[in-house]
Amino acid sequence: MLTTIIIIVALALLFDFINGFHDTANAIATSISTRALSPRFAVFYAAILNFIGAVFSSEVAKTVGGKVANPATIDNGVYIVIAALLSAIIWNLLTWYYGIPSSSSHTLIGSLAGAVIAGAGAGALNWSGFKEIVLILVFSPIIAFATGFVIMWIIRKLILVSGNQSRSKMNRTFKSFQVLSAGLLSFSHGGNDAQKAMGIIVFGLVTLGYQDNLDVPMWVKISAATAMGLGTSIGGWRIIKTMSKKLLKIEPINGFASDLNSSIVIQTSTHLGMPLSTTHVISSSIIGTGSVMRFHDVKWGTVTRMLMTWVITIPISMVLAFVIYKIMFALVA
């Protein structure tokens, strides 16, 4: 039993580590693009604040650990957790390799659902909880686009009302603001994303009888926060390139607005205990704020490619986890 929990924790931390470098771009792409922060400092800065954010709360972890299925009563819980983690790791590595900013949240939730169906049947899946999480994942990017558009519109109007200001002076001002907004976004990212790995570890602990509730032990918080921080310190340069250059030309003003808007949306969701895709939220914020500045400059081809990835991630992850579970169970049976 001890060996089993070590395997689960190791896989969960590997997923969290990959999530760190896969989603590094979420927090720092805009500040790198505008040269508000140097790439090396931005990655280090994000790693530290990701770690701090990751140990700040645990409500999202409880949602991941208990809303998709009940770990205390589910059959074959150990194999389910392992299959879900393997599926999520494989999909994250594939999308990272091709530089596609997909969602680690989508793939983990989809993988867990697929593994539960494979191991315990469709009846074991908490469909209401699963649908609630999926709805948040679907609607949060739409909300982020809309609020990003509004925030950028307000900032632009305030600048116009305040009088003429040289473009270079305005850029310098908002570059300074970006240092703060990038830090806030990194903190927010750690507070939501790292908790998903914590939740899956807690799922395994309850399944194996190590604990009888969904509370997150401090050693789980520290371990997950460390894994994400280390992953972030490596930097997902392929995805950073997509986020910072292939969506649209980011200026300090809309870079700051994107970071601020994303932080508000992510912090709100974390406070409510709901996992969301930080990748989707930040991408949508960039597109929303950029649409106010230069709608026709948004590279809609890249946006379409990203949307397709977002749509297919959950079903592909469900199928992948289902297949992995069946293969794994057949090998050990």
C-alpha positions in Angstrom: 0.0 0.0 0.0 2.9 2.4 0.8 4.4 1.7 -2.6 1.1 2.5 -4.3 0.7 5.9 -2.6 4.3 6.7 -3.5 3.5 6.0 -7.1 0.4 8.1 -7.0 2.2 11.0 -5.3 5.1 10.8 -7.7 2.8 10.8 -10.8 0.8 13.7 -9.3 3.9 15.8 -8.7 5.2 14.9 -12.2 1.9 16.2 -13.6 2.3 19.4 -11.4 5.9 19.8 -12.6 4.8 19.6 -16.2 1.9 21.9 -15.5 4.5 24.4 -14.2 6.5 24.6 -17.4 3.5 24.0 -19.6 1.6 27.0 -18.1 4.5 29.3 -17.3 3.4 31.3 -20.3 0.1 32.1 -18.6 1.6 34.5 -16.2 4.6 36.0 -17.9 4.0 36.0 -21.7 2.7 39.5 -21.8 5.5 41.0 -19.7 8.1 39.2 -21.7 6.5 40.4 -25.0 6.5 44.0 -23.9 10.0 43.7 -22.3 8.7 44.8 -19.0 10.6 41.8 -17.6 13.5 39.9 -18.9 12.7 36.3 -19.8 15.0 34.8 -17.1 13.8 37.1 -14.3 10.2 36.6 -15.4 10.4 32.9 -15.1 12.1 33.1 -11.7 9.6 35.7 -10.5 6.7 33.5 -11.6 8.2 30.4 -10.0 8.4 32.1 -6.6 4.9 33.5 -6.7 3.4 30.3 -8.1 4.8 28.5 -5.0 3.4 31.1 -2.6 0.0 31.0 -4.3 -0.1 27.2 -4.3 0.0 27.0 -0.4 -2.5 29.8 0.1 -5.8 27.8 0.0 -7.2 24.3 -0.7 -10.8 24.7 -1.8 -10.1 23.9 -5.4 -8.2 20.8 -4.3 -11.3 19.6 -2.4 -13.4 20.1 -5.5 -11.1 18.1 -7.7 -10.7 15.4 -5.0 -14.5 14.9 -4.4 -16.8 16.4 -7.1 -16.0 14.1 -10.0 -16.4 10.9 -7.9 -16.5 9.8 -4.3 -13.0 8.5 -3.5 -14.2 6.8 -0.3 -16.7 4.5 -2.1 -15.4 4.1 -5.6 -14.2 0.7 -6.9 -10.6 0.3 -8.2 -9.7 3.8 -7.0 -6.0 3.3 -7.2 -5.9 2.2 -10.8 -8.3 5.1 -11.7 -6.0 7.7 -10.2 -2.9 6.3 -11.9 -4.7 6.0 -15.3 -6.0 9.6 -15.0 -2.5 11.0 -14.1 -0.8 9.1 -17.0 -3.4 10.3 -19.4 -3.1 14.0 -18.3 0.8 13.8 -18.4 0.8 12.4 -21.9 -1.6 15.0 -23.3 0.3 17.9 -21.6 3.6 16.7 -23.0 2.1 16.4 -26.5 0.6 19.9 -26.5 3.7 21.4 -25.0 5.8 19.8 -27.7 3.7 21.3 -30.4 3.6 24.7 -28.6 -0.2 24.6 -28.2 -1.5 26.4 -25.0 -4.0 23.7 -24.0 -5.6 23.3 -20.6 -4.0 21.2 -17.9 -7.3 21.5 -16.0 -9.3 20.2 -19.0 -7.0 17.2 -19.4 -7.0 16.3 -15.7 -10.7 16.5 -15.2 -11.4 14.7 -18.5 -8.8 12.0 -17.6 -10.3 11.5 -14.2 -13.8 11.2 -15.6 -12.7 8.7 -18.3 -10.7 6.6 -15.8 -13.7 6.5 -13.4 -16.0 5.3 -16.2 -13.5 2.6 -17.2 -12.8 1.4 -13.6 -16.1 1.8 -11.8 -18.7 2.4 -14.5 -20.6 5.5 -15.6 -22.8 5.3 -12.5 -19.8 6.0 -10.3 -19.2 9.3 -12.0 -20.8 12.3 -10.1 -22.4 13.7 -13.3 -23.8 16.8 -11.6 -20.4 17.7 -10.1 -18.6 16.8 -13.4 -21.0 19.0 -15.4 -20.6 21.9 -12.9 -16.8 21.8 -13.3 -17.1 21.6 -17.1 -19.5 24.6 -17.2 -16.9 26.6 -15.3 -14.2 25.5 -17.7 -16.4 26.4 -20.7 -17.8 29.8 -19.5 -14.7 31.2 -17.8 -12.9 32.1 -21.1 -16.0 33.8 -22.4 -16.3 35.8 -19.2 -12.6 36.6 -19.3 -12.9 37.9 -22.9 -15.9 40.1 -22.0 -14.4 41.5 -18.8 -11.0 42.0 -20.5 -12.7 44.0 -23.3 -14.5 46.1 -20.7 -11.5 46.8 -18.6 -9.4 47.7 -21.6 -12.1 50.0 -22.9 -12.3 51.7 -19.5 -8.5 52.2 -19.2 -8.4 53.5 -22.8 -11.2 56.0 -22.0 -9.5 57.2 -18.8 -6.3 57.8 -20.7 -8.1 59.9 -23.3 -9.9 61.9 -20.6 -6.7 62.6 -18.7 -5.3 64.4 -21.7 -2.6 63.9 -24.3 0.3 61.7 -23.2 3.2 60.6 -25.3 3.1 57.0 -26.4 6.6 56.4 -25.0 5.7 57.8 -21.6 2.5 55.8 -21.5 4.4 52.6 -22.3 7.0 53.2 -19.6 4.2 53.7 -17.1 2.4 50.6 -17.9 5.6 48.6 -18.1 6.0 49.4 -14.4 2.5 48.4 -13.7 3.1 45.1 -15.5 5.7 44.1 -12.9 3.0 44.1 -10.3 0.3 42.6 -12.5 2.6 39.7 -13.6 3.3 39.0 -10.0 -0.4 39.0 -9.0 -1.2 36.7 -12.0 1.6 34.3 -11.0 0.3 34.2 -7.5 -3.3 33.6 -8.8 -2.1 30.9 -11.2 -0.4 28.9 -8.4 -3.4 29.3 -6.2 -5.7 27.5 -8.7 -3.5 25.3 -10.9 -1.3 23.6 -8.2 -4.4 22.6 -6.2 -5.5 20.2 -9.0 -2.5 18.0 -8.2 -3.2 18.3 -4.5 -6.8 17.2 -5.1 -5.8 14.1 -7.1 -3.3 13.2 -4.3 -6.1 13.6 -1.7 -8.3 11.4 -3.9 -5.7 8.7 -3.7 -5.2 9.1 0.0 -8.9 8.7 0.7 -9.1 5.7 -1.7 -6.3 3.9 0.1 -7.7 4.7 3.5 -4.9 7.1 4.7 -7.5 9.7 5.5 -11.4 9.9 5.6 -11.9 13.5 4.5 -10.9 15.9 1.7 -8.7 18.1 3.8 -5.3 18.7 2.2 -2.3 17.8 4.4 0.4 20.4 4.7 3.0 18.0 3.2 0.8 17.7 0.1 0.5 21.5 -0.2 4.3 22.0 0.1 5.1 19.1 -2.3 2.7 20.3 -5.0 3.8 23.9 -4.6 7.4 22.9 -4.9 6.8 20.8 -8.0 4.9 23.6 -9.7 7.5 26.1 -8.8 10.4 24.0 -10.1 8.4 23.3 -13.3 7.8 27.0 -13.7 11.5 27.8 -13.2 12.3 25.8 -16.4 9.9 27.8 -18.5 7.6 26.7 -21.3 9.3 28.6 -24.0 7.4 27.0 -26.9 4.1 28.1 -25.4 5.5 31.5 -24.3 6.2 32.1 -28.0 2.7 31.3 -29.0 1.1 33.4 -26.2 3.4 36.4 -26.6 3.8 36.6 -30.4 1.3 34.5 -32.3 -2.0 35.9 -30.8 -1.4 39.6 -31.4 1.1 42.4 -30.8 1.0 43.0 -27.1 1.7 46.5 -25.8 2.2 47.4 -22.1 -1.2 48.9 -21.7 -3.2 45.8 -22.9 -0.5 43.5 -21.3 -1.3 45.1 -18.0 -5.1 45.0 -18.6 -4.8 41.3 -19.6 -2.9 40.3 -16.4 -5.2 42.3 -14.2 -8.4 40.9 -15.7 -7.0 37.3 -15.6 -6.1 37.7 -11.9 -9.6 38.9 -11.0 -11.3 36.0 -12.9 -8.9 33.4 -11.5 -9.0 34.7 -7.9 -12.8 34.8 -8.0 -13.0 31.1 -9.2 -10.4 30.0 -6.6 -12.4 31.7 -3.8 -15.5 29.8 -5.0 -13.4 26.6 -4.9 -13.8 25.9 -8.7 -10.9 24.9 -10.9 -10.7 26.7 -14.2 -8.2 26.8 -17.1 -5.7 29.5 -16.4 -4.5 29.0 -20.0 -8.0 29.7 -21.4 -8.6 32.6 -19.1 -5.4 34.4 -19.9 -5.6 33.7 -23.7 -9.1 35.1 -23.7 -8.1 38.1 -21.7 -5.3 38.9 -24.2 -7.7 38.5 -27.1 -10.4 40.6 -25.3 -8.0 43.5 -24.4 -6.3 43.3 -27.8 -9.7 43.5 -29.6 -10.2 47.0 -28.1 -6.8 48.2 -29.3 -6.6 46.6 -32.8 -9.4 44.1 -33.6 -8.0 43.3 -37.0 -4.5 42.6 -35.7 -5.7 39.6 -33.7 -4.3 36.5 -35.4 -7.6 34.7 -35.6 -6.0 31.6 -37.3 -4.0 31.0 -34.1 -7.1 31.6 -32.0 -9.1 29.1 -34.0 -6.3 26.5 -33.6 -6.4 27.1 -29.8 -10.2 26.8 -29.7 -10.1 23.5 -31.5 -7.6 22.2 -28.9 -9.7 23.5 -26.1 -12.8 21.7 -27.5 -11.2 18.4 -28.0 -9.1 18.1 -24.8 -11.8 16.8 -22.5 -13.2 14.1 -24.8 -9.7 13.0 -26.0 -8.5 12.9 -22.3 -11.5 10.8 -21.3 -10.9 8.3 -24.1 -7.1 8.2 -23.5 -7.6 7.6 -19.7 -10.2 4.9 -20.5 -7.9 3.1 -22.8 -4.9 3.4 -20.4 -7.0 2.0 -17.5 -8.2 -1.0 -19.5 -4.6 -1.8 -20.7 -3.2 -1.3 -17.2 -5.9 -3.4 -15.5 -5.5 -6.2 -18.1 -1.7 -6.3 -17.4 -2.1 -6.6 -13.6 -5.2 -8.9 -13.6 
